[in-house]
Amino acid sequence: MIALHHEDGTPPYDVRWSDTGRTTVFFPGPDAHVRHLHAASGRPRRTG
């Protein structure tokens, strides 16, 4: 995610897609999960 539209963190979000590099407005559904990527490598961050 690169930007929020609302101060309380609710959707929509501006996201940059790792596969295309495009930035779009995203309205996630209730079952969506956001995976943040490392900026340099484009790989998922390790969690845990």
N, C-alpha and C positions, 0 to 999 in steps of 0.2 A: 504494500500500500504506500502510495506516495503523498496523498493528501486527504484530508477530511473536509466534508462540506458543513458539518454541524459541530459545535463545540462539545457536545455531550458524547461524541463518538459514534452516533448512529449513522446508518447508510443514507445516501450513497457514498461510495469511496472512489477516489481516483486511484487506479492500479496500473502498474506496468507489467505486461505479460512477459514472462521469461522466454517463451518460445518465439515470440515475434518482435519484442521490444516496443510494441505499441502501447500507448496509454489510453485507457477508456474509463468511462464512468461505470461503476459496478454496483449492482443492487443484489447482495447475497441473500439466498434463501435461509430459512431457519436451521438447516442442516449443513450449511457451508462451513468450511475450515480454511483459514488463511495460513499459508506457509510462507514465511519470510525467507528470502534468499540472500546469500552473501553478495554484496554489490560487485566485487571483483570477479568471482568465479561463476556466479549464476547458479550455484549449488544450494540445496536446502541447508539451513542452519541446523546444527546438531542440537538436540534437546535432551535434557536428562543427564 
